[in-house]
Amino acid sequence: PCCLATPLCGLGAMRKAPVPLPAAPTPLEVLRDVLLFQGDYAFAYYIFLALYCAACCRNLKEALPRLTWFYAIPLAVLTSFGGGIMVPVLLGLPAAPLINEALIPTMMIAWACVQYLHPVLALLQSPFGRAASNSGFEVFRYHVLAICSDLASRTLPPVSTGPLAGTLSCALVGPLLCGMIGGCGGAFMPLSNGLKALEGSTIPWRVQSSAVMSAWHHLLTHDAAVRASAAEYVPFLADPAMVKLCGILFFAGLPALQQLGLLPAGLLGPNPFVINAAKVKRA
C-alpha cells in the first residue's frame, strides 16, 4: 500500500496552489481609467472625442447659425484644435490634426449631425445633452493641455541658467506656456482673431483655467522634487495618474457646478458654454 500511495502523494504535492483572483477595481479606479482612457477603458477616448467635437459644433452653430460647410469645417478645426496645432508648430513638430487621423473626420461627422440632423442639435441643446457634451469637452480639453505640456517637457532641455538652474529637473517656462496654449489655443483661432479673447475686462474661463492647470500638471507630473513635497501633505499626489484625474475633475466639475447655479457663473472668468446655455433658455 505504501508503494501505491507514494506516487499519489507526489502528484498531490505537484498540484499548484490556487492563484487568487485579482481584486475588483474600486469605483475611484474605474473612474480614473475611464477619464484617463487607459486599461480596459481605452475606448473611452473616442467617446470623449465625439463629445468634444459635438460641443464645439453646437457652440459654433449657436454663435454663427448660417455658416456654409466649407467655411464651418476649417473654422471648427482651428477653434477646437488650435492648441494642438500651435504647440507642435512652436516645438518644430507636426500638428495634432496631421498625425491623429481621428480628429478631422470626427469633427466633420459632428458638424454634419449638428447641421443636418435637427434632433441631434436639439439633444445637444437640452439640459442633459448640454451637460454631457460640456463635460466631455472639458475632459478632452484637459487631455490636450496635458499632452502639450508633456510634449514640451520631452522636447525642451531642463532649466540650466538663471536663479532656478539646478533646482528643477525639467524645463519650466516652455512647458507652462505650451500647456496653457494647449488648453485655450482655440480661443485665439483663427489667427485673424489675434488677442481679442483677452481684450475684455475679465479673462475668459478657458484661459484662466488653462493657466492654473498647466502649472498644476507640469510641476506635479514632471518635477520629482515638487511632486515629492506635495505628496508629503497629500499622499495620492505621488501618482501622476491621480494628478491628472484631479485636473480633469476641476475642468469638468467647476462649469457643471456653475451650470447648476451652485457657483457664480463668472468664477475664473466667463465660460461661453454656460453663457450660451442661458441665452438658449431665454430664446
Secondary structure as UniProt FT lines:
FT   HELIX           2..14
FT   HELIX           27..35
FT   TURN            36..37
FT   HELIX           39..41
FT   TURN            42..43
FT   HELIX           44..63
FT   TURN            65..66
FT   HELIX           69..80
FT   HELIX           82..90
FT   TURN            91..92
FT   HELIX           96..99
FT   TURN            101..102
FT   HELIX           103..116
FT   HELIX           118..125
FT   HELIX           127..155
FT   TURN            163..167
FT   HELIX           173..184
FT   HELIX           185..188
FT   HELIX           191..193
FT   TURN            194..195
FT   HELIX           196..198
FT   HELIX           205..222
FT   HELIX           224..233
FT   HELIX           235..238
FT   HELIX           240..259
FT   TURN            260..261
FT   TURN            265..268
FT   HELIX           272..282
//
